[in-house]
Amino acid sequence: MSTALSPEVRTSALDRMSREVLDVLVIGGGVTGAGAALDAASRGLSVGLLEQRDWASGTSSRASKLVHGGLRYLEMLDFALVREALHERGLLVGRLAPHLVHPVPFLYPLRHRVWERVYTGAGIALYDTLGGLLGRVGGRGVPLHRHLSKKALRRVAPSLRDDVAIGAIRYWDAKVDDARLVQVLVRTAVGHGALAASRTQVTGYHEEDGRVAGVRAVDLETGRELTIRARHVVGATGVWTDQVQELFAAQGLTVRASKGVHIAVPREVIAGDDGFILRTEKSVLFIIPWPTHWVIGTTDTPWDLAKDHPVASAADVDYLLDHANAVLARPLTRDDVLGVYTGLRPLLQPIDEEAGGTTRVSREHTVATVRPGLTMIAGGKYTTYRVMARDVVDMALRDRAPGEDPEAAIPASLTEELPLAGADGYRVRWNRKAHLAAAHGWTETRVEHLLDRYGSLVDEVLALVDADPDLGRPLEGAPDYLRAEVVYAVTAEGALHLEDVLTRRTRLSYEQADRGTASARPAAELMAGLLGWDDARREREISTYLARVEAEHAAEAMPDDTSAERARLQAPEITPFASAS
């Protein structure tokens, strides 16, 4: 079955969802919701997935882009949690998504000669034991750690100040193109029969005999109102958990938002190929290498304002620059900042056990059947999305709907053994990258870029280029991306708007100094014919994106969250929300 997320597939999915009674309807198109849709579909169930914005438009595209166990949990002696996360890291690197999740080395600078090397070294050795040995899949995992002298550290990290460390420990974790992984999860779910529609807002619920039996929704692209019936509704809505429960007249989980800000700086301003993990007064700071830039983050501050458009203030950017500059020989300045992105972490608050049949699944996430027919999940971390998805589907199915056999066995989750779209054949194509480069007149670096974005699905991108060689040229204003990638984003990856392409199908909105503005018109012109835009619609897409970039720039100059949010809200919405009912 095809995994394409074309506009036609979306329309067909909404038509079918409005006609059929689904086994499971998932609300929320972040990593947990997409994972839940795949988990349920792979069990043989009929599944629908709705997202009110674009796939991964919230937290799931705005975090540190790491797949890791969490070294800090070892200090808390939470070995089970670390082992679970490292097991999931091993699955992603070795089996599920080797094209999207890649090992990356980090340096942990040491300031003290004896006790810190022994103490930290013992912790990282345990980390390797839990992840490097037990977390390997098919013999593949990440390399083991090693100790570096000051001389060796200077060789591999020449940008570090000479006085900040007497040596280091080099260990490995993994990084992920987070928005792309979510989109691939959705595509894999669709390939197993799920029906998926982004830009579809849930505005109310359908009730039968006191049980949630579906939702009322609006297709924000057309204004069409729908009623979608389902035996089980799953909410995986992150920081919007409280609002969704209120919409369904339910309670059980309480989530508050914490703001995390990241900045991107050019690759050339920091020498070396290793990332850094640095202790701060609050937590840790990561400096993470990517091919064209470094990502530096994160902050961790309460966010009590509207959740739709969290933004960084000048204080946030300065905080990250100051902490990075504490160890860098060549200080970073505001002029070095290519882009900024901001996400909200969903932090669970103490729960009311009597309010909604709650089961504590782990320290990191909680699942609750908050009223008959509605099961919610909140908390957790990106790395363990698959476990979270399995847990919420398991609990939803235990809440038997009328007509379901109360003794029937719940189909087991299969996702531990299920590679995501593009994983099978990725390594074969990697071994053929020289041939692919020669056949298209590209460098091997270009082919590596494509393989690490699409895996074996690169064949579909190459087919577009073979049919129209002009699509094999770089996108104007974005030399690292092909014009074909814009076309593919629309025809196969579910992009409906210009911001979907420039922010999540590519990373132009934060990895280039102009934040993708030079590519806005060329990309919109490629999208217009595919999506049936007239000239006025094309110009609105461009102007809305440019206004967003301008508003975010203005926000980053503001001294606090309130003034920063006010500046960001000056930009219009490309698809305004409907009123809830």
N, C-alpha and C positions, 0 to 999 in steps of 0.2 A: 504494500500500500504506500502511496506517495506521502512524503513528509512535508510537502510544500505548504506554505502559509500565504497563498496568493489572495488578493481581494475576492476572487470568485469562491475560493475555499471558505473564507470567512462568511460570506453571504449564505452559502449553502449550510454552513454549520449553524447559523442563527435560525435558518428556516427549519432545519431538523430539530433543533432544541425546542422550538416553539410547538412542534407537532408530537414529539415523542415524550414518554415518561422515562427519565434517566435513572440509572441506579445511583449515581453520585454526581452532584453538581459542586464544583469547586469555585469559590469566589476568591480572587487574588492571584495575579499573574507574576508574582515574584518567585524566588527560587523554591520556596516551600510549597506554594500553590502549584507551580509547574511540576514539581516532584510528586505531589499528591495525585495530580491528574495522570501522570505516567504510571505511578504505582497502581492506581485503581484500574486503569485501562489494561495494564499488563496482567491483571488478575482475571481478565475476561469480562469486566463490567462495562456497561454503557456509561460514558463519562462526558460531562460538559465542563468547560473552563472559561470563566469570564474575568476580564480585567478592565477597569474603568479608564485606564490610560494605555500606554504602550507596555509591552512585556518588559519587566525588570525596570520600570520607570522610577520606582521608589528606592528603598534601601538596597535592593539586590544589584544595583549598578553603581552604588555610591560608597562602597566600603573600601577596605585596604587591598582588595583583590588578591588575598592570600588564602591558600588552603593549608591549614596548619593545626597542630594539636593544642597550642597554647602553652608556652613554657611557663607562664605565670601560674597556671593551675598546679604545676608540680610543687611550687612553693606552698600552695594551699593543701598539699597532700591529696589532691583529688585525682588519684591515679586512674580510676575507672573512666573518668571523663576524658583524660588525655589519651588513654588507650583507644577509646571509641573514636575520637577525632582522628587519631593517626591511622586507625584501621580504614576510615573513610578516605583519608588522604591516599593511602596505598591503593584502594580500589580505583580512585579517580585517575591517578598517575598510571597505574598498571593495566586497567581494564576498561573502565567506563568512559573516560574522556582523555586519553593520552594526547589528543590533538589540541586540547584546550587547557590542560593543567600540566605545568612544566616545573621540574625541580629548579630551585634557585638557591645559591649559597648566600649565607648571611654571616657577618662578622660580629661577634660579641666582644667589644673591647674590654680589656681587663686593666684595672688601675692599681691593683695590689699584687705583689709578687707571689705570695705563697697561699694564704688562706682563700683568696678569691678564686685562684686558679683551681684549687682543690674542690672548693664548694660548688662553684659554677660548673666545673668540669664533670663532677659527679652527677649533677642534675642533667646536663646535656647527654651524658653517657646513658642515663636512664631513659631519656627522651629517645635516643637512638635505639635502645633495646625495645621499647614499646612500639616505635614506629618503623625503624630500619629493619628490624628482624621480624616482629610479629605482624607488621603492616605491609609486608611485601606481597605482591600478587604476581604469580607466574614468574617469580624470581626477580621482578622489577620493583624498584622502590627508589629511595633517594640515597646518595652516598652517606657514609658515616662521618662523624665529626673528626677534627684534628686540631691540635694545639699549635699556635703560631708564636714564634718569638717576636720581639720588637722589630728585628731586622726583616723577618719574613712578612710581618704586617706592613711595614713600610713599602715592601716590594709589591704586594697585592693591592694595597690601598694607599697610594701616594697622596691622595687628597686629605687624609687625616692629619690633624695637627700633631706635631712630634711629641707634644707634652701631655697628650690626653690618654695614652695607654702604654703599658709596659709589654703588651702582647695582646693576643686575642684567641678566641676559640671560633673556629670556622665550622658551622653546622649547616644543614640543609632543610629547607621546607619547600613549599611549592606556591606558584602564583597562578592566577586564573583570569581570563577575560570574562569577568562576571556576567555582564549583560549578554554576551554571546552564549555562555553556558545555559542561561535561562531560556533563551530563544531556542537552543538546541533541545533542551528538555521538552519544551512545548512541541517542537517538530517531531520528536521521537514519540511523544504521546499520541499525536495525530496519526503517525504511522502505524500505531497500534489501535486505531479506531476512535480516539477521543475527538470531540468537537470543541474547537477553540475559537474564541472571538475576543479581541482586544477592543478598546474604545467602546465598551458596553457597560453602562452603569446600572448597578442594582439599586432600585428606588424603593422597594418594599418586598413583602413576602406573601406567599400563598399559604393558607392554613386549612387543614382538614382535621376535624375532631381534636382540636387543640395541639396538633402536631405541625411543625413546619414541613410543607410539602412542595416547596418550590419558591420561586422569586418572581417579582415583577421587575422588568429591566427596560432600559432605553438604549437603542443603538445610537450613539452620539454622532455617528457619521450621517445618518439619515433622519433622525428623530423618530424612527419607528419604535412603538411600544410593544413589548412582548411579555407573555407569561410563560415561564419555563418551569415544568414540573419535575420533581425528583424525589426519590425515596429517602435520600440522605443528602443534606447540604453541609459542605465543609467550608469553614471560613479560615483563610490563611492570609490575613490582611495586615500583619505586622503592627505598625504604630497606629493604624486605623481600627484596631480590635475593639476598643471601647465604643467607637461610633457605629460599627457594624452591629455589635450586640444591642445597642440602643435602637437601631433601625428594626431589629427583629424582636424587640420587647423582651430581651434576655439579659442576664448578667451572670458573671462567673469569673471571668479573667479581667484583671486590671493591668494596663500597660502604660508606662510613661515613656516619653521620648528623650533620648540623649543625642546631642548633635556631634557628629564627627566630620571634621573638615580635612581635606587633603589638598596639597598643591602639587603641580607638575613643574619640573625645571628641565632645561635641555640636558641631553646625555653628556655633552662635552664639558659641562661645568664641574662634574665630579668624575675623576679618573678611576678606572678599575671596573671590574665586572661583578664584584660582590656587593650585596646589600648590607645594611647595618641595622642592628637592633640596639637602641639606646635607652637606658633607664631615664625616666623623668621623675619629677616630684609626685606625679599622680599615677603614672603607669609606665608604658614604654612608647617609644617612637620608632617607626620603621622608615628606612630609606631604601626604596625598592627599585632595582634596575629593570627597565624595559628597553626595547631596541632603540627608540628615539628619544627617550626621556627617563627621568626618575620620578617616582611618586613618593611624597613625603607626608606622613600622617601617623597619628591622627589626634584630634582634640577629643575631649569628652566633657561636655557641658550640658546642663539641663536645657530643654527647648520646650517652652510653654505656649508658643505662638501657633498659628495655623500650620498644618503639616504638609500642605501641598507643595510649597516651594521653600524649603529651608535654604538659607544662604549663609555664606561666610561674611564676617565683619572684618574690619581692618585689624582688630585685636586678635582674631583667629589666625590670620595670615602671619602677623608679626610673631605670634607664639611659635608657629612652626619654623619660621626662619630663624628665630633666636635659638631654638633648641638644636636645629641642625648646625648652626654656626658655632655652637659651643664645641664642636669637634672638627669642623672643617677648616683647613688652612686658608682656603680662598673663600671668604664670606659670601653668602648669597644675599642678593638685594631684591627689592620689589621688581626691578627691571628683569631679573632672571625668571620670574614666575610666568610660565606659559599659560597656565589655566588653573582653575580652582573648582573642586566639586564638593558637595556637602550632602551627607546622608543622615538619617535619623535611625538610631538603634532602638528596637523595641525592648524595653527593660520590664520584666515582670515584677509586679508588686505582690505582697502577700495576698493570698486568695481566700475567699470565703468557701470553705469546704461544703457548707450546707446549701449554697446557692445553686449549684449546678452539677452534682455528680462528678466531681473533679478527681482525676487520677494524676498523681505526680509521676511523670515518666522519667525525668532526670533533673539534675540541678539546672540544666540549661534551657529546657523547654517544658511546657505544660500543655496538656490536652484536656479539654473539658467538653462534655455534652451539656451545653448550657440551657437547652430546653429540648424536648423530644423533636428529633429530626434535624437539629442543628448542632454540629460539633466544631469547636474552635481550637486553634493551636496558636501559641505565641511564645516568644523567647527564642532561644537557640542561637546557633551560629551558622554561617554559610556552609562551612565544611561538613556539618552533619545534616544537611538538608534531607538526604535520603532516609536517614533514620527518623527524622521528624515526619516526613511524608508517610512512611510506613506506619508510624504510631498513630497518626491522625486518621488514616484510612481504617486501620484495625479498630479503633474505638468507634468510628462512625458506623461501621458494619455491625458492631455488637448492639447498637441501638436499633433493634429490629423494627422495621416498618410494618404496618398492617398488611397481611397477606404473605409476609415472608415466613418461612419455616423457622421457628425458634430453635430448632435442633440442628439446622443445616450448618455444616462446617464453613468457616470463613476461608475463602481461597488464600493461600499463602502469598506473601510478597515475593516477587521474582527479581526485583531491581538490583540485587547484589550481583546478579549474573548477566545483566542486560546492558551491553554497550550502547552508548548514545549515538545518534546519527552522526556519521563522519568518522567514528572510531575504527570500525572494521576497515582494513586496507590502508589506514593512515601510514603505518610504518613501511609498507610496500612502496607507496608513492614517495615517501621520504627517500628511500633508496634509489628512486628513479628521478630525483630532482634535477640532476644534471641534464638528463634527457628532456625533461619538461622545459627547462630553461632554454636549451638549444632549439627546441621545436618552435618556441614562440619569440625568440630573440630577446629573452630577458636574462637578468643576472640570477644566480642561484639564490641570492638574498631575497629577490622578489618572489621566487617560488617558495622559499621557506616561509615568508610572510603569509602567502596564500594557504599553505598547508597547515600552518599553526592557527589559522582562522576557520578553515573549512574541513580539514582532514580529507577523507576520501570524497566528500561532497565537492571538492575542488573540480572534479570532473564536470559538474553542472556549470560551474563558473567558466571553465575552459570551453565548454560547448557554446556559450554565449559569444566568447571571443572568436571562436572558429567561424560562427555564423556571421559575425560583424566585426571584422578586425579593428574598427575604430574604437570598439569597447576595450581593446587591449592597451589603449593609451592611459597614462596616469590621469586622474581627475584633476581638473584645473584647480590650482591652489593647494593641492594635496598630493605631492609626488609619491607618497607611500601607498596610495590606494588607486585602484583601477576604476575606470568608468563602468566596467562590467559589474563591479561590486555594488554600485548604486542600483543598477537594474536588477541584480539578484536580490538585493534587500527588499525590493517591492514584490518581485514575482515569486520568491521562495521563503522570505524571512519575515513577512508580516508587517513591513514598514508601510504606514499609511500617510505619514506627514514628513516634511523636510527635517524637523527636529529628531524624528525617529532615526533617520539615516546619519545625521551629523553628530548625534549624541550617543547613540547606543549601537547601531550597526557598524559605525566607525567610532573613533574616539576623538574626532577633530575638535569637539567643543572644549576640550581641555588639554590636548597634547600639542596644539599649535598656538603660537602667540596671537594669531588673529581669531582664534576660537572657531575656525571654520567659516568665517564670513566670506573669504575669497572663493570658497567652494559652494556657497549657498545658491547662487544663480545657476552655475553649470549643473549642479545636482538636481535642482528643481526642474530644469529644462528636460533632463533625462526622465524624471519621474512623471512629468505632466502627461505625456502621451500614454504612459502605462496606467495612470489613474484617472484619465479622462478630465484633467483640469483644463479649464479655459484660461485665457490670459489673466483675467482678474483673480482667479483662484491661485494661479501660480505666483502672482505678485503678492497676494496676501500671505502665502506660505513664506516667501522670502522676507517680507517686512516684519512678520511676526517673529521669525527667528532672529533677525537683526535687532529687533527691539528687546528680545530676551537677553542677548549678549550685552547690549548696552545697559540694561537694568542690572545684570549681575555685576558688571564692572562698577556701576555706581554703588551697589550694595557693599562691595569689597572695600570701599573707601569710607564707609560709615563706622562710627565708633562702637556701636552696640547692636544687639540682635533686633531691637524694635525699629531702629532707623534703617537697618539693613533690609529687614523684611518690607518696610514701607517702600523702599527704593525698588526692590524686586517686583513688587505687585503693580508697578507702573506698566509692566509689559502685559499685553493681552493674552488670553487663552486661545489656543487654536481650535479647541473643541470645548466650549463652556459646558459645565455640568447641568443636568436636569434637576428639578426640585424633587426631593424625596417625598414619598407618599406612604 
